[in-house]
Amino acid sequence: MTNVHPKVEEAIDTLGIEGATRRRLLGGAGMVSAAAAASALLAACSSDNKKDAGSAAKGGVGAFPSTPKWKFVFVNHVTTNPFFTPTQYGARDACALLGCDFQWTGSQDSVVPQMINSLNSAISAKADGIAVAVVDKTAFRAPVDKALDAGIPVVSYNADGAKGDPGTNRLAYIGQDLYTSGYQLGQRISSLMQGGDAVGFIATPGSLNIQPRIDGAKDAIKASGKPINFTAVASGAELPKELSTIDAYAQGHKNVKGMFAVDAGSTENVGKVVAKYGLKQKGVAAGGFDLNPATLTAIQAGSLDFTIDQQPYLQGFLPVLYLYLYKLSGGLAAPSETNTGLLFVTKDNVQPYLATKTRFEGSSTKQQLLNHSGPIAHK
């Protein structure tokens, strides 16, 4: 049998030619026809590839087709809180990558009616997609349904209603498992304390971006069986108010053995108060949540034992990506539930966070490539 060029055989396979016809083509008499078929097939594939490449170049970003400049709206509960600086960077970077735009709106002081007004305004303006922090388990249900009825995709981020009840019919949640993170906070508190009074500061009690953490911490401390008297105290949504509240508590409770917080601002201010009064030297355990630069510095200095990272950058980047893909696919690429994780940052692993200022922690506006070196930590 005459040797057959692999490309000819590949072409015949692709054309689906079987049986006697296949044997004749490969046997020699039909070789010209087979070669011609292969050439035609390869030429057609090459032509299609060139056409697709040209379309992509003239169309949208990367290999995507041309799209409108979609605008996505983020409805936030504390719009000026430094925790959400990297979240906004993440949304901005995703928009730059995908050729879309976003609006950052909501309430500065976790006022739910203000958030609802912003959500309704986004619906009226026919936003192309909405990401909302669902900090109340009832108030957002109707407006989210209204958006979905209008064909506007909605995801939640950072907060997703109460444990077991997301509070809306959103397509997906992007953020930390809040109750679980609180439970692990409580376990860490129990490991650091033998007993005594402990306080957990919460910026806005009842707000479902942080209330599940307090609930989880209480349950874990109770489950530990240790004689720890854990009390939740409201600190306020604004940093100056949080600082004054935490400072006053420390002065009025000289016997406290643990000071913790479940939000970024309160955690930063716990670190400041612990340092101010030398509470670590008095055996006070302290820690909380998030990666504010002052919090990371307090961990390095020993004023805080730990903080918990929940990847705020991803909570901005991924909602934009998911909403974009939903629009691009006509709804076939539906958003998926995404837990942005939990990592305890302590004195042992804080150095990489401090060594480089980045957009990922909100400590820099600079776009830069960060090269990892050495082994990747794992269990």
C-alpha positions, -999 to +999 in steps of 0.1 A: +000+000+000+013+034-009+025+055+020-002+081+030+007+115+043-007+119+078-025+151+069-044+132+041-055+105+065-065+131+091-085+149+064-103+117+054-110+110+091-124+144+095-146+141+064-161+109+079-152+087+049-154+050+058-154+014+043-145+007+007-144+043-003-118+050+024-097+020+013-098+031-024-088+066-015-059+054+006-049+027-019-035+049-046-061+053-074-080+078-055-049+095-040-053+126-060-089+129-049-079+123-013-051+148-014-074+173-031-100+167-004-073+172+023-060+204+007-095+218+004-102+209+040-070+224+053-075+255+032-110+260+045-098+256+081-070+281+074-095+305+059-119+302+089-090+308+113-080+339+095-115+352+094-120+345+131-087+362+140-097+393+119-131+394+135-116+393+170-090+420+161-117+443+148-142+433+175-140+431+212-112+426+237-090+395+233-109+368+213-143+381+224-167+396+199-176+432+198-200+442+226-216+474+239-196+491+267-217+474+294-221+492+327-224+473+360-235+488+393-222+479+427-245+487+456-225+489+488-233+494+525-203+514+535-191+531+504-161+549+519-148+521+542-112+513+534-119+476+533-136+482+499-107+501+484-092+469+469-127+458+459-131+489+438-096+483+423-107+447+414-138+460+397-118+487+379-092+462+367-118+437+354-136+465+335-103+476+320-096+441+309-131+435+294-139+469+280-168+477+303-176+502+331-189+502+367-205+525+392-199+524+429-229+535+449-250+527+480-248+540+516-219+555+535-233+544+569-250+511+562-284+527+558-305+501+541-331+524+526-303+544+509-290+511+494-325+503+481-328+537+465-295+531+447-306+496+436-339+510+423-320+538+405-298+512+388-328+493+377-345+524+363-313+533+345-313+499+329-279+488+343-264+459+324-258+440+357-259+447+394-238+435+423-253+441+457-241+435+493-272+419+508-269+431+544-306+427+552-325+394+547-358+410+537-353+445+522-335+435+490-358+406+479-384+427+460-359+450+442-337+421+432-368+403+418-377+435+399-342+436+384-344+400+373-378+405+359-364+433+338-337+410+325-309+425+346-286+399+361-279+403+398-252+388+420-245+394+457-210+401+470-195+404+505-228+398+522-256+373+513-284+375+538-286+353+568-273+318+574-295+295+554-315+324+538-297+345+512-325+370+513-328+374+476-331+353+444-297+366+432-279+344+407-248+337+428-228+349+458-192+360+457-176+364+491-166+347+523-188+322+541-195+346+569-208+323+597-180+298+591-154+326+593-170+338+626-169+302+639-132+299+631-127+333+648-143+319+679-121+288+678-090+310+675-102+331+705-107+299+725-072+288+717-057+321+728-077+325+761-081+302+791-110+322+804-122+357+814-139+386+797-137+390+760-153+417+737-162+414+701-166+448+684-191+450+655-195+481+634-233+477+627-251+449+647-276+431+626-259+440+593-256+407+576-221+412+563-208+409+598-235+397+622-231+361+611-194+364+622-204+374+658-230+346+658-204+321+647-178+333+672-203+330+701-212+294+690-176+283+688-167+298+722-197+281+737-187+248+721-151+251+735-164+247+770-140+274+783-151+299+809-149+328+784-175+356+788-179+370+753-198+402+748-206+419+715-204+457+714-214+481+686-186+503+675-202+523+646-197+524+609-172+553+607-135+549+617-134+579+642-165+566+660-150+531+661-118+543+676-134+564+703-158+536+713-130+510+715-108+533+734-135+541+759-143+504+764-106+496+771-105+523+798-137+512+814-129+475+814-095+471+829-099+433+834-107+424+798-086+395+786-095+395+749-104+423+724-116+412+689-135+426+660-155+413+630-150+442+606-120+460+590-123+494+607-129+480+642-100+456+639-076+484+629-088+504+659-085+474+683-048+473+673-043+510+679-060+508+714-040+477+724-008+495+715-018+527+732-024+511+766+002+483+763-025+456+766-004+428+751+020+432+780-010+427+803-019+394+786-047+406+764-054+386+732-065+406+702-074+400+665-101+404+639-106+407+602-092+421+569-061+436+556-061+473+563-024+485+562-026+497+598-039+462+608-010+445+591+015+468+608-002+461+642+003+423+636+040+428+628+044+450+659+026+424+681-004+445+690-027+421+672-024+383+673-040+377+639-064+390+612-085+371+587-081+376+550-112+373+528-098+385+494-116+419+490-100+424+455-117+393+442-150+405+456-148+433+430-131+416+401-152+384+400-187+400+400-176+421+369-163+390+352-194+369+360-218+396+349-198+402+317-198+365+308-235+362+316-242+391+292-218+377+266-233+342+266-269+352+267-272+338+302-257+304+294-225+311+314-244+315+347-225+330+377-213+304+402-212+305+440-177+316+449-163+314+484-134+339+484-118+320+513-104+324+548-067+328+557-054+336+592-026+362+589-003+362+619+032+374+627+045+342+610+031+351+576+025+388+576+058+398+560+048+392+523+018+415+529+040+442+542+070+438+519+051+450+488+024+476+486-003+464+462-037+470+448-048+436+462-048+449+498-056+485+488-022+497+500-011+510+466-027+522+434+002+509+413-002+482+387+027+458+390+038+422+385+046+405+417+068+374+413+064+347+438+095+329+449+101+297+470+077+270+479+039+275+481+026+269+516+004+239+520-007+214+546 
